[in-house]
Amino acid sequence: MNDDSMDIAWCKCNPPQRPPPQSGVRVAVGIGPVRERWILVQIMEKVCSTALNKSGIPGMDYCLNPYTGCGHACAYCYASFMKRFCNISERWGSFVQVKVNFADRLESQLRRASPGRVMLSSVTDPYQPVEEQYRLTRSCLERLAEREMTVSILTKSDLVLRDLSLLKQLPRVEVGFTITVADDDTASILEPGATPPGRRFQAMATLAEAGIATWVFIAPVLPGLGDTEGNLTAILKKAAQSGAREVEYDSLNFYPSAVANLKHLFKQHWPRLLPGFLADCADPGLYRDQLRHLAADLWPTYGYTC
């Protein structure tokens, strides 16, 4: 790994009553209404050899991941497998590698690339806290605006609103917001560094009013917590009110690391739900079938198909 520098950032989840106990680059994240918490994130700068990569995701031709790692620190993150390529001992969710030459590499590759659909991003969040400082995602959008590419953004952050004027310049663009749970307090436990869901819905409404296509991705659907009719109905209702054109979902990937992280949180915050969570984890196929039937019943009520 070619690291040029390393710094420490305190990701702000709620307004602090006093400054953090260690100096560094302070990165403001979504401010929630209840908890006061700082997340320590190591920021490492590196150079990359490629930016525009072929994608194996259905419907996507390319993917762009300007960062490795993510300051959202989601307990269920499926992208934790990327840690094996980082040569870093720190816990996944506690560091971000910033590919400082990413936009330049993208510009070079775009000269030879065929038109297609580009995803921002597949294994990171393009609008995570460090984007406010490094602006790599914005730099990518500036270069994509000059090409015949369809751009699909997926994020948990309302920082995307910073680039609204630029999004309007793109010939074809859509913005999806990942929503795991509708409740801000629950979300602050599961994804402590991310913008609260309420603010994501507000950002979605702003984009929709500006004519930007928006959609909601309920992912992952968490057994016993995110798959309740109350949670799914709340998300579907808010999605419709916020102008989302589609709502898609994806079951939890039952990776051992994600299950272990969630098991710890269930024990700590929702102990009565733990037996049901473990039962669903024991039979992922049955769980997905049950979820499919539930979605088929709920989605049409709000004008969506699944």
N, C-alpha and C positions, 0 to 999 in steps of 0.2 A: 504494500500500500504506500502510495506517495503522498504523505500528508505535508502540506505546506505550513500549516499552523493549526493550533488548537486553542479554543477559548471556552469559557464557561458561560452559559446563559441561564437566567432564571426565568422560566415561563410562568407568567402570571395568570392564575385561574380566577382569582378574586382579589379585590383591592386590599393591599396589605396595610396593617396599622403601623408598620415600621419597615425600614428598608431591609432587604435580604442580608443575611449575615456574611455574605461573600460578594466581593465586587465582580464585575464582568459585564457582558453585554446583556442588557435586560430586554426581553422580548415580550410584548404584551399580547395576551391571548384573550379569548372570549371571557367576559366577566359575568359570573353567575351570581345569583341573589343570596346564597346561603354561606357557602364555605369559603374560608380564607386559606389558601394553600399556594406554595411555590414548588415548582418542579424543576429540579436541577438537570440541565441538559448539556452534555458536552458537544461542542460544535467544532468539527474538524474540516478543514478545507483540503480538497484534493483535486487532481486533474483526471479527466476521463478521456478515453480514446474514441468512444462513440456516444451519440445522444439519441438518434432516431433508430429504434430497434424494431424488428418485425415482431408482431404480436400474435400469440396463439389464442387470444380471447375472441370468441365468436363475434363477428360484426366489426372487428377492429383490424386495421392493416398494420398500424404502427403504435408504439407506446413511447412516451417520454417520462423519464423518472429523474428529474434534476437533483434530487436528494436521495441518499440512502439512509434509511432510518426515519423516525418521525417523532416529533415532540408531543404528539397527542397521547402517547403512552397508553393506548387502548389495551385492556386486559385480554381481549379476544383476538388480537391482531394475527391474521393468517400469514402476514409477510415476515414473520420472525425467522422463517427459514433463510432469509437473506443474510442473517448474521454469520453464517458459515463462510460467506464470501468476503467478509469485512476485515478479518484478522484483528478483531477487537474483543476484549474479554468482558467489556461492560454489558450490563443487562440490556436487552432489546427494549427500546422505548426511552432509554436514558442518553442516547447519543444521536447526532445527525451528522452525516458526511455531506458536505456541500461541494458539488462538482462545479468549481468556479469557472471553468472554461466551457460549460455545457452549451451555452447559447452560440458560441463560436463554432463548436463542433456541429451543432444542428444546422447552422447556416451553410456550412460546407457540405453536409450530407443532402440538404434539400436541393442543391443544384443538380443532383443525380437521381433523386427519388421520384418515383411515379406518383401521381395523385392518389389519394386514399384517405382513410379515416384514421385520425390520430387521437390516442387517449392520453390524457393528462390526469391522473397517472395510474399505473397498475400496481405498484408495490410501495408507494409512498403517498403522502398528501401534498399536492402541488401548492396549496395555500396554508401549509402549517406555519407556525410562528416565525421561523427563520426567513420565510419568504418576504416578510415585511422589510427585512434588512437587505437581503441579497437580491431580491427581485428577479430571480432566474425564470420563474414561470412567466412573468410579464415579458421578459426578454424573448422567451420562446414564442409567445403570442404575437409579438411584434414581427418576428420573422415569418411565422405562419400566415400572417395577414397578407403577405406578399405572394403567397402560393395558393394553388387550387387544392387546398386540403380541407376536409371536414374535421372539426375539432370537437371532441367530447371531453368535458371536464367533470371529474368526480371529486368532491371535497366534503369536509366537515366544518368548513370555516366560512364566515361571512367576509373575510378579507377579499374574496373574489369581487366584491362590489367596488373595490379600488380600481379595478380594470374594466368597469362597465363601458366606458367610452371606447376602449380598445376592442371589447367583445363585439360591439356594434359594427366594427369595421371588418370583422371576419365574414367571409361569404356564407359559411355554414357553421353554426356553433350551437351546442347544447350544454347546459350545466346541470349536473345531478348533485343532489345533496344526500349523503348517507345519514340515515336516521335509524338508530338502533332502538331507542326508547324515546317516548315523547316527553317524559318527565325530566326536567332539568336537574333535579337533585340526584335522581338515579343515574343519569348520564355522567354527572360529575364523579361518580365512583367508578364507573366502567371505562370512561374515556376522559380522564382528569385534565388533559391539556387541550381539549377541543372546545370550540365555541358551543355554548349551550344550544340544545335543539330549538328552543324558542327563537333565538336569533337567527338560526339557519332558515327557519320558516319565513322570518321577516325578510331576509336577504332574497329568498326565493320569490317572494311576492314582488319585491323591487325589480328583480330581473324580468319576471313575467310581465310586469307593467311596461317595461322598456322594450318588450317584443322578443326577448330572449327565450328560447325553448328551455323549459326546466322539467326535471323529473325527480322522483324520490326513490332511493334505494334503501329498503329496510334490510340491513345486513350488518352483522349476521342476526338472524332471528334466534334469540337465546331461549333455550328450553326453560319453562317455568317462570320466565321474567319478561321476555319480549314477545312471547307467543300468546299472551293472554288476549282475549277478545277486547278487553278494555284498552290495552296498549295499541293493538293493531287498529282498532276503530279510531282512536285518538289521532294516530298518524295519518290514516286515510282521510279523515275529516279535515285536518289541518292542511294536508297536501292539496285537497280540492279547493279549500279557501285561499290557498297561496298561489294557485294557478298552475300547479304541476300537471303536465300533460299525461304522464305515465307514473305508475308506481310498480316497481319490481321488488322482489325479495330474494334472499338467498339464505339457506339454512346455515347454521354454524358448521364450520369445518372442524370436525372433532379431532384436531391435532392434539397430541398429548400435552404440549406446552400450553395451548389455549385452555384445554380442559382443566389443567392443574391450576392455572391462574384464576379461572372462574370458580373452581371449587373453593379456593381460598377465600374469595370475595363472598361467595354464598355462605360459607361458614361464619364469616365476620358480620355480614349485613343482613342476610336473608336465610337464617338457619332452617326455618320451617320449609323452605322451598328446596333445600338441598337433596332430599331423597328423590323427589320428582326429577330434578336435574340429572342426577346420577342414573336413574332408570332410563331416561331418554338417551343419555350418552351410551348406554349399554346396547342400544338397538337403533343406530342411526337410520337404517333403512325404513323401519316402521315409523320413526319420528318424521322423516321427510314425507311419507305418505299421509300422515295425519295433518301435517302442515299444509300440504297441497289441497286437501279437502277443505280445511278451514279457509284458505285463501279463496277458493272457488265460491264459498258462501259469502264472504265479506266484501270482496273487491267490487262486484257489480253494484252493490248498494250505493257506492260513491262514484259510479260511472267509469270504473276501471276494469280492465281485463287482466288476467294473470296466466 
